[in-house]
């Protein structure tokens, strides 16, 4: 019987950062749970229990190593704060089934890894899902593993926490549509593979018109400014996997979307999300190497920027050299097309709407409007490091309101510190 997955998070080869202010990331890794059956005692699974999510449900609810069970087969999500917790759940499958690794002697098509040579293993689909998870958690973020968007929704309902990011490795239409209605969640996507290439190594983004189910959503400052596309492939070479099978190593490559998700955690911890996730201080890669960076003067940079696909710069060390958001290509780039200002706009809108709602049922007159302006000024103080405060305008007066009406209008004009363009937030609430 093979060993366990501890090699993958061994501190000698796996660096993990510790952060105080974590990002909460959702990842659909597998599908809904289906109880597995096995070929003989300790044999390989005859059916797919639902990818990584399914195997985790099985491990936590049906293995004798958890008594009492750690969860139930009806759980919709599983939340992890460390990769060690995830590996610990999966290691309970050792001694139960050959799902962690298979070879010609034991077979099985629903496992994690396959021994393809005497001293080598390769990931299968579920193994790749596991690799996406531990690569993200290396940066200190919390991970919620689901088999469907129902799990994402259930997590929000149970915890009252919002997802900072959702990492979508498979261009799942359900995940894309879920993001539409979550105004403070950013979706991270790999670029589309070219004909002979790998996902994350193509120059274009996914067809978000199809993913969203509407062409009206691919422009503007609704969901489009929360889509972050990445041209980047991360490779790991000859990583020791001796705890799984003695004297073996693994070489693999995956799109760097998990690492970009990690950059969001790193940037949030630095309190710089309203600036950018790019740059040397925020976006160098842990535990691997980006194999498709571009030089700063490469003409490919213009192609990628016009396609709203972000890229890594061939520097030592390599880092993310672009921070654009978007769900459709365009050569016109404004302040709304950068992740920091986009998140800043969302946060300011939330703060302003909260204040507007408070005053909605007060008499709309000069006194009330003055109070609104004062409170918005106070609410914007924490954002001042990210704004050119000399150019901030808060307008709530007779120019956009009428005395004693049931409608309250507020206009705020701000200029992000990293941009030369201003953006406008208009909030109009009616009783």
C-alpha positions in Angstrom: 0.0 0.0 0.0 1.4 3.4 -0.9 2.2 6.0 1.8 0.8 9.5 2.1 0.9 13.0 0.7 3.1 14.6 3.4 6.0 15.1 1.0 4.1 17.8 -0.9 3.9 20.1 2.1 7.2 19.1 3.7 8.9 22.3 4.9 12.2 21.5 3.2 10.6 21.8 -0.2 7.3 23.7 0.5 7.5 27.3 1.6 4.4 28.7 3.3 3.9 32.3 4.2 2.1 33.4 7.4 -0.3 36.3 7.1 -2.5 38.1 9.6 -5.1 39.3 7.1 -6.1 36.4 4.9 -8.0 36.1 1.7 -10.9 33.7 1.5 -10.8 31.8 -1.8 -13.3 29.4 -3.2 -12.4 26.7 -5.6 -14.6 24.1 -7.3 -12.4 21.1 -7.2 -14.5 18.1 -8.3 -18.2 17.6 -8.3 -20.9 16.5 -5.8 -20.2 13.5 -3.7 -21.0 10.0 -5.0 -20.2 7.1 -2.7 -17.3 5.1 -4.1 -17.2 1.3 -4.5 -13.9 -0.7 -4.6 -12.5 -3.6 -6.5 -11.6 -6.0 -3.8 -10.1 -5.4 -0.4 -8.3 -2.0 -0.4 -8.6 -1.9 -4.1 -9.0 1.0 -6.5 -12.3 2.9 -6.7 -14.7 1.6 -9.4 -16.3 5.0 -9.8 -15.4 8.7 -9.3 -16.6 9.9 -5.9 -16.5 13.5 -7.2 -12.9 14.4 -7.6 -11.0 16.0 -4.8 -14.2 17.3 -3.1 -15.7 13.8 -3.2 -12.6 12.1 -1.8 -12.5 14.6 1.0 -16.1 13.9 1.9 -15.4 10.2 1.8 -12.3 10.5 4.0 -14.0 12.8 6.6 -17.2 10.8 6.8 -16.5 7.2 6.0 -13.0 6.2 7.0 -12.4 4.5 10.3 -9.6 6.9 11.1 -12.2 9.6 12.0 -14.3 8.4 14.9 -16.5 10.2 15.2 -16.8 11.3 11.6 -15.3 14.7 10.8 -18.2 15.6 8.5 -21.2 14.2 6.7 -21.8 13.0 3.1 -24.3 15.9 2.7 -21.7 18.6 3.4 -21.6 21.2 0.6 -18.2 22.8 1.3 -15.0 22.1 3.3 -13.0 25.0 4.7 -9.2 24.8 5.2 -6.9 27.3 6.9 -3.6 25.4 6.2 -2.4 22.9 3.6 -1.5 20.5 6.4 -5.2 20.2 7.3 -6.0 19.3 3.7 -3.2 16.8 3.5 -4.2 15.3 6.9 -7.8 14.6 5.6 -6.4 13.0 2.4 -3.8 10.9 4.3 -6.6 9.1 6.1 -7.3 7.4 2.7 -4.0 5.5 3.1 -4.8 1.9 4.1 -8.3 2.2 2.7 -7.8 2.4 -1.0 -5.2 2.9 -3.7 -6.8 6.2 -4.7 -3.7 8.3 -3.7 -1.5 6.6 -6.2 -2.0 3.8 -8.7 0.2 1.6 -10.8 -0.1 -1.3 -13.2 -0.5 -3.7 -10.3 -3.5 -2.1 -8.7 -5.0 0.0 -11.5 -7.8 2.5 -11.0 -8.7 5.5 -13.0 -10.1 7.8 -10.3 -7.0 8.3 -8.2 -4.7 11.2 -7.6 -1.3 10.1 -9.0 0.0 7.4 -11.2 3.4 5.8 -11.0 4.6 6.0 -14.6 8.1 4.9 -14.0 10.2 3.3 -11.3 11.2 6.7 -9.8 8.5 9.0 -11.1 4.8 9.8 -10.6 2.5 12.1 -12.5 -0.8 13.7 -11.5 -4.2 12.6 -12.7 -7.2 14.9 -12.7 -7.8 14.7 -9.0 -4.1 15.0 -8.3 -4.1 18.2 -10.3 -7.0 19.5 -8.2 -4.9 18.8 -5.1 -2.0 20.6 -6.6 -4.1 23.7 -7.3 -5.2 23.7 -3.7 -1.8 23.4 -2.0 -0.2 25.9 -4.4 -2.8 28.6 -3.4 -2.5 27.8 0.4 1.3 28.3 0.3 0.5 32.0 0.5 -1.4 31.8 3.7 -4.9 32.2 2.4 -8.0 30.2 3.5 -9.5 27.8 1.0 -13.1 26.6 0.7 -13.3 23.5 -1.5 -16.7 22.9 -3.1 -18.2 20.5 -5.6 -20.7 23.0 -7.0 -21.6 26.7 -6.5 -24.2 25.5 -4.0 -21.3 25.0 -1.7 -20.1 28.6 -2.2 -23.5 29.9 -1.4 -23.8 27.7 1.6 -20.5 28.8 3.0 -21.6 32.5 2.7 -24.9 31.7 4.4 -23.3 29.7 7.3 -20.4 32.0 8.0 -21.6 35.5 6.8 -18.1 35.8 5.2 -17.8 36.9 1.6 -15.3 35.4 -0.8 -12.4 37.7 -1.7 -11.6 35.6 -4.8 -12.8 32.5 -6.7 -10.2 30.6 -8.6 -11.8 29.0 -11.6 -9.4 26.6 -13.3 -11.9 25.0 -15.7 -14.0 27.9 -17.1 -17.1 26.7 -15.4 -20.2 28.5 -16.5 -21.9 28.0 -13.2 -19.0 29.6 -11.3 -18.9 32.5 -13.7 -22.6 33.2 -13.3 -22.2 32.9 -9.5 -19.6 35.6 -9.5 -21.9 38.0 -11.4 -24.1 38.4 -8.3 -21.2 38.8 -5.8 -20.0 42.4 -6.2 -17.0 42.1 -3.9 -15.6 38.8 -5.3 -12.9 38.7 -8.0 -12.8 35.7 -10.4 -9.3 34.5 -11.4 -8.9 32.7 -14.8 -6.1 31.3 -16.9 -5.7 32.4 -20.5 -7.2 30.1 -23.1 -4.7 27.6 -24.6 -3.9 28.0 -28.2 -4.3 25.0 -30.6 -1.2 23.1 -29.4 -0.6 24.7 -26.1 -1.6 24.6 -22.4 -4.1 26.6 -20.6 -2.4 29.6 -19.2 -0.1 29.8 -22.2 -2.5 31.4 -24.7 -2.9 35.1 -25.5 -6.7 35.4 -25.1 -9.2 35.2 -22.4 -12.2 32.8 -22.2 -15.4 33.7 -24.0 -17.2 35.4 -21.1 -20.2 36.2 -23.2 -20.9 32.4 -23.1 -19.7 31.9 -19.5 -21.9 34.8 -18.2 -24.8 33.9 -20.6 -25.0 37.5 -21.7 -23.0 39.9 -23.9 -24.3 42.8 -21.8 -22.0 41.8 -18.8 -18.6 41.8 -20.6 -18.2 45.6 -20.5 -18.8 48.2 -17.8 -18.0 48.3 -14.1 -20.2 45.4 -12.9 -18.8 41.9 -13.1 -16.3 42.7 -15.9 -14.1 44.7 -13.6 -13.8 41.7 -11.3 -12.4 39.2 -13.8 -8.6 38.8 -13.7 -7.1 36.8 -16.5 -3.6 35.3 -16.4 -1.0 34.3 -18.9 1.3 32.2 -16.7 2.3 28.6 -16.3 4.1 27.4 -13.2 6.4 24.3 -13.3 7.7 22.2 -10.5 10.7 19.9 -11.4 11.8 16.7 -9.6 9.9 17.4 -6.4 10.5 14.7 -3.9 7.4 12.4 -3.3 9.1 9.7 -1.2 6.4 9.7 1.5 4.0 8.5 -1.2 6.2 6.0 -2.9 9.9 5.6 -1.9 12.5 7.1 -4.1 10.1 8.9 -6.4 9.8 12.4 -7.7 7.2 14.4 -9.6 7.5 17.0 -12.4 4.3 18.9 -13.3 3.1 22.2 -14.7 -0.2 24.0 -14.1 -1.6 27.4 -14.9 -0.5 29.9 -12.3 -4.0 31.0 -11.2 -3.5 29.6 -7.7 -0.4 31.7 -7.3 -2.1 34.8 -8.5 -4.8 34.0 -5.9 -2.0 33.9 -3.4 -0.8 37.3 -4.6 -4.3 38.7 -3.5 -3.7 37.2 0.0 -0.2 38.7 0.1 -1.5 42.1 -1.1 -4.4 42.1 1.3 -2.1 41.4 4.2 0.0 44.4 3.1 -3.2 46.5 3.0 -2.5 47.3 -0.7 -5.4 45.7 -2.5 -6.6 49.2 -3.5 -3.3 49.8 -5.2 -2.3 46.7 -7.2 -1.5 43.0 -6.9 1.4 43.3 -9.4 5.0 44.2 -8.8 8.0 42.8 -7.2 6.9 43.1 -3.6 3.5 41.4 -4.1 3.7 38.9 -6.9 6.8 36.6 -6.8 6.0 32.9 -7.0 6.6 30.3 -4.2 7.6 26.7 -4.7 8.1 26.7 -8.5 9.0 28.7 -11.5 7.0 30.6 -14.2 8.1 29.1 -17.5 6.5 31.6 -19.9 7.4 35.1 -18.7 7.9 37.9 -21.3 10.5 40.6 -21.4 9.2 44.1 -20.8 10.0 45.3 -24.3 8.3 42.3 -26.0 5.6 43.2 -28.5 3.6 40.4 -26.9 3.1 42.7 -23.9 0.8 45.0 -26.1 -1.2 42.0 -27.4 -1.8 40.7 -23.9 -2.7 44.1 -22.4 -5.1 44.7 -25.3 -6.6 41.3 -24.6 -6.8 42.1 -20.8 -4.6 39.2 -20.0 -2.0 39.7 -17.3 1.5 38.3 -17.6 4.8 37.6 -15.7 7.9 39.7 -16.3 11.2 37.9 -17.1 13.1 39.4 -14.2 15.0 37.8 -11.3 12.8 36.9 -9.6 9.9 36.8 -12.0 6.8 38.9 -11.0 3.4 39.8 -12.2 3.8 42.7 -14.6 0.2 43.6 -15.3 -2.9 44.1 -13.2 -5.8 44.6 -15.6 -9.3 43.4 -15.2 -11.8 42.7 -17.9 -14.1 40.2 -19.6 -13.5 41.4 -23.2 -10.6 42.6 -25.2 -10.0 46.3 -25.8 -7.0 48.5 -26.6 -8.5 51.3 -24.6 -7.4 51.1 -21.0 -8.7 53.4 -18.3 -8.5 53.6 -14.5 -11.5 51.2 -14.3 -9.4 48.5 -16.0 -6.9 48.1 -13.1 -7.6 45.7 -10.2 -6.7 48.2 -7.4 -8.9 51.1 -8.6 -11.7 48.6 -9.4 -11.6 47.1 -5.9 -11.4 50.7 -4.5 -14.4 51.7 -6.4 -16.4 48.6 -5.1 -15.4 49.4 -1.5 -16.2 53.1 -1.8 -19.6 52.3 -3.4 -20.4 49.9 -0.5 -19.5 52.5 2.1 -21.5 55.3 0.3 -24.6 53.1 -0.2 -24.5 52.2 3.5 -24.6 55.9 4.4 -27.2 56.7 1.8 -29.5 54.1 3.2 -29.2 55.5 6.7 -30.4 59.0 5.5 -32.9 57.8 3.0 -35.9 58.4 5.2 -34.8 61.7 6.6 -36.1 64.9 5.2 -34.1 65.8 2.0 -33.0 69.3 2.8 -29.7 71.2 3.1 -29.2 70.1 6.7 -29.5 66.4 5.9 -27.4 66.7 2.8 -24.6 68.4 4.7 -24.7 65.6 7.3 -24.4 63.1 4.4 -21.4 64.9 3.0 -19.7 65.0 6.4 -20.3 61.3 7.1 -19.0 60.3 3.6 -15.8 62.4 4.2 -15.3 60.5 7.4 -16.0 57.1 5.8 -13.4 57.9 3.1 -10.6 58.6 5.5 -9.3 55.0 5.6 -9.0 55.1 1.8 -7.0 58.3 1.7 -3.6 56.5 1.2 -5.0 55.2 -2.1 -6.5 58.5 -3.4 -5.4 61.9 -4.6 -7.4 63.6 -1.9 -7.0 67.0 -3.5 -9.2 65.9 -6.3 -11.9 64.2 -4.3 -15.4 65.8 -4.7 -18.5 64.8 -2.7 -21.7 66.3 -4.2 -24.9 66.0 -2.4 -26.6 69.3 -2.7 -29.3 71.2 -4.7 -27.5 70.3 -8.0 -28.4 66.6 -7.7 -31.3 66.7 -5.2 -34.6 68.5 -4.8 -35.8 69.6 -1.3 -38.4 67.4 0.4 -38.4 64.6 -2.2 -38.2 60.9 -1.5 -35.0 60.5 -3.6 -31.5 61.0 -2.3 -28.7 61.5 -4.8 -25.0 61.4 -4.1 -22.1 61.8 -6.5 -18.5 61.1 -5.5 -15.6 61.8 -7.8 -12.2 60.4 -6.9 -8.8 59.8 -8.5 -6.8 56.8 -7.5 -3.2 57.5 -6.5 -1.8 55.2 -9.2 -3.9 56.6 -12.0 -4.3 59.8 -13.9 -8.0 59.3 -14.5 -10.9 59.9 -12.1 -13.9 57.8 -11.7 -17.4 58.7 -10.6 -19.7 56.9 -8.1 -23.3 57.8 -8.4 -25.7 56.6 -5.8 -29.4 57.4 -6.1 -31.8 55.8 -3.5 -35.6 56.3 -3.6 -37.9 55.5 -0.7 
